[in-house]
């Protein structure tokens, strides 16, 4: 019996692997947008640490990539994410100021279309590394901006659905992280964190 089960599992694996690599090799373009949930901001500087909760933000971006017939996809991506920051505090003392945070990232991604047969649906996983230009801005009562360029990375998973004629729609989750940005302030370094959870939807157009 165990040999029969093993044979069935092996045949299933081969069949699903073939289904996952049905896509011909070729270039594609994609665009996406969605909501961004930034981690709470913690600001460390020569003055006491300031903290603040971020509001729900937004993000959007685009990519150009190349897919192989083994399920691997390689792409270059540009994306922008932004969120306002709620009341900042030092300890329990509120700071009467309006803050926001944003990042513009350039990423090199690798995605893998999983070898499962779900008809028109195709799940995938992957991630990427790159650089992010990030800003932390005090918008009122005066305008002050702290900026830095840092190493960035992301991990994610999603599912696409074939709409026909080389067009696919997809939904995905991504965790976007980066080294802590830093900027000079009051004779010292002003550091803050940059990380977000992102739920996005978009379209992918195959050019072959």
C-alpha positions as CSV (number, residue, x, y, z in Angstrom):
1,X,0.0,0.0,0.0
2,X,2.8,2.5,0.9
3,X,4.2,2.0,-2.7
4,X,0.8,2.8,-4.2
5,X,0.5,5.9,-2.1
6,X,4.0,6.9,-3.0
7,X,3.3,6.4,-6.7
8,X,0.1,8.5,-6.5
9,X,1.9,11.3,-4.6
10,X,4.8,11.3,-7.2
11,X,2.3,11.4,-10.1
12,X,0.4,14.2,-8.4
13,X,3.6,16.2,-7.9
14,X,4.6,15.8,-11.5
15,X,1.2,16.9,-12.7
16,X,1.0,20.0,-10.6
17,X,4.6,20.9,-11.5
18,X,3.6,20.8,-15.1
19,X,0.5,22.9,-14.5
20,X,2.6,25.6,-12.7
21,X,5.1,25.9,-15.5
22,X,2.6,26.3,-18.3
23,X,3.4,30.0,-18.6
24,X,5.8,30.7,-21.4
25,X,9.0,32.7,-20.7
26,X,8.6,36.4,-21.3
27,X,8.5,40.0,-20.0
28,X,5.7,41.5,-18.1
29,X,4.6,44.8,-16.6
30,X,2.7,45.2,-13.3
31,X,1.1,47.9,-11.2
32,X,-0.3,47.8,-7.7
33,X,-1.7,49.8,-4.9
34,X,-3.1,49.3,-1.4
35,X,-3.1,50.1,2.3
36,X,0.0,50.3,4.4
37,X,0.2,49.7,8.2
38,X,3.4,51.2,9.4
39,X,4.9,50.1,12.7
40,X,4.7,52.6,15.5
41,X,7.5,55.2,15.2
42,X,10.1,55.5,17.8
43,X,12.5,58.4,17.5
44,X,15.8,58.3,19.3
45,X,17.9,61.4,19.5
46,X,20.0,63.6,21.9
47,X,16.7,64.5,23.5
48,X,14.5,61.8,25.2
49,X,13.0,59.2,23.0
50,X,9.7,60.2,21.3
51,X,7.1,57.7,20.2
52,X,3.9,57.9,18.1
53,X,1.4,55.6,16.5
54,X,1.0,55.8,12.7
55,X,-2.3,56.1,11.0
56,X,-3.3,53.7,8.2
57,X,-1.3,54.8,5.1
58,X,-1.2,54.0,1.5
59,X,1.2,52.7,-1.1
60,X,1.5,52.2,-4.9
61,X,4.1,51.1,-7.3
62,X,5.1,49.4,-10.6
63,X,7.4,46.7,-11.8
64,X,8.9,45.2,-15.0
65,X,10.0,41.6,-14.9
66,X,10.9,38.4,-16.7
67,X,9.2,35.1,-16.0
68,X,10.8,31.7,-16.6
69,X,8.8,28.6,-17.5
70,X,9.9,26.9,-14.2
71,X,7.8,29.4,-12.2
72,X,10.6,31.9,-11.2
73,X,10.1,35.6,-11.9
74,X,12.7,38.3,-11.7
75,X,11.7,41.9,-11.6
76,X,12.7,45.5,-10.8
77,X,10.2,47.5,-8.8
78,X,9.7,51.1,-7.8
79,X,7.2,51.8,-4.9
80,X,6.1,54.7,-2.7
81,X,4.5,54.4,0.7
82,X,3.2,57.1,3.1
83,X,1.4,57.5,6.4
84,X,0.6,60.2,8.9
85,X,1.7,59.8,12.5
86,X,-0.7,60.4,15.3
87,X,0.2,62.4,18.4
88,X,3.9,62.1,19.3
89,X,4.8,61.9,23.0
90,X,7.9,62.1,25.2
91,X,7.0,59.7,28.0
92,X,3.4,60.7,28.8
93,X,3.8,64.3,27.5
94,X,2.2,65.0,24.1
95,X,4.0,67.1,21.5
96,X,1.9,69.6,19.6
97,X,3.1,68.8,16.2
98,X,2.0,67.1,13.0
99,X,4.3,64.3,11.6
100,X,4.3,62.0,8.6
101,X,6.6,59.4,7.2
102,X,7.2,58.1,3.7
103,X,9.6,56.1,1.6
104,X,10.4,55.7,-2.1
105,X,12.0,52.3,-2.7
106,X,13.8,50.7,-5.7
107,X,13.9,46.9,-5.3
108,X,15.2,43.8,-7.1
109,X,12.6,41.0,-6.5
110,X,12.4,37.3,-7.0
111,X,9.0,35.6,-7.0
112,X,8.1,31.9,-7.3
113,X,4.8,30.6,-8.7
114,X,4.1,27.6,-6.5
115,X,3.6,24.3,-8.3
116,X,0.0,23.7,-7.4
117,X,-2.9,23.3,-9.8
118,X,-5.7,25.7,-8.8
119,X,-7.2,26.3,-12.3
120,X,-7.0,30.0,-13.1
121,X,-5.5,30.9,-9.7
122,X,-1.8,30.9,-9.1
123,X,-0.3,31.4,-5.6
124,X,3.2,32.8,-5.3
125,X,5.8,33.7,-2.7
126,X,9.0,35.7,-2.8
127,X,10.8,38.9,-1.8
128,X,13.5,41.4,-2.7
129,X,16.2,43.7,-1.6
130,X,17.1,47.3,-2.6
131,X,17.3,50.9,-1.4
132,X,14.7,53.2,0.2
133,X,14.8,57.0,0.3
134,X,12.8,57.8,3.5
135,X,11.7,61.0,5.1
136,X,10.3,61.8,8.5
137,X,8.6,65.2,8.3
138,X,7.2,67.6,10.9
139,X,4.5,69.4,9.0
140,X,3.3,71.8,11.7
141,X,3.7,74.1,13.5
142,X,6.9,74.4,11.5
143,X,8.2,72.3,8.6
144,X,11.2,70.1,9.4
145,X,12.3,67.1,7.4
146,X,14.8,64.4,8.2
147,X,15.9,62.2,5.3
148,X,18.1,59.2,4.8
149,X,18.8,56.4,2.2
150,X,18.9,52.9,3.7
151,X,19.1,49.3,2.7
152,X,15.6,47.8,2.4
153,X,14.1,44.3,2.0
154,X,10.6,42.8,1.6
155,X,9.0,39.4,1.9
156,X,5.5,38.5,0.6
157,X,3.0,36.1,-0.8
158,X,-0.1,36.5,-3.0
159,X,-2.4,34.9,-5.6
160,X,-3.0,35.9,-9.2
161,X,-5.9,35.0,-11.4
162,X,-5.8,34.7,-15.2
163,X,-8.1,37.1,-16.9
164,X,-7.2,36.1,-20.4
165,X,-5.1,37.7,-23.2
166,X,-2.0,37.8,-21.1
167,X,-3.6,39.9,-18.3
168,X,-3.7,38.8,-14.6
169,X,-5.1,40.4,-11.5
170,X,-3.5,39.7,-8.1
171,X,-3.8,40.4,-4.4
172,X,-0.8,40.1,-2.1
173,X,0.7,40.8,1.3
174,X,4.2,42.2,1.8
175,X,6.3,43.0,4.8
176,X,8.6,45.9,4.0
177,X,11.5,46.5,6.3
178,X,14.7,48.6,6.3
179,X,17.7,49.6,8.3
180,X,16.8,52.3,10.7
181,X,17.2,55.7,9.0
182,X,19.4,58.4,10.7
183,X,19.9,62.1,10.4
184,X,22.0,64.7,12.2
185,X,20.0,66.6,14.8
186,X,21.1,68.9,17.7
187,X,24.7,67.7,17.5
188,X,23.8,64.1,17.5
189,X,22.0,61.4,15.4
190,X,18.2,61.4,15.1
191,X,17.2,57.7,14.4
192,X,13.8,56.3,13.6
193,X,12.3,53.0,12.4
194,X,10.8,52.2,9.0
195,X,8.7,49.0,8.6
196,X,5.2,48.3,7.3
197,X,2.7,45.6,6.6
198,X,1.1,46.1,3.2
199,X,-2.1,44.6,1.6
200,X,-2.2,45.3,-2.1
201,X,-4.0,44.5,-5.3
202,X,-2.9,45.0,-8.9
203,X,-2.7,43.9,-12.5
204,X,0.1,42.1,-14.4
205,X,0.3,42.2,-18.2
206,X,2.5,39.6,-20.1
207,X,4.1,41.1,-23.2
208,X,4.9,37.8,-25.0
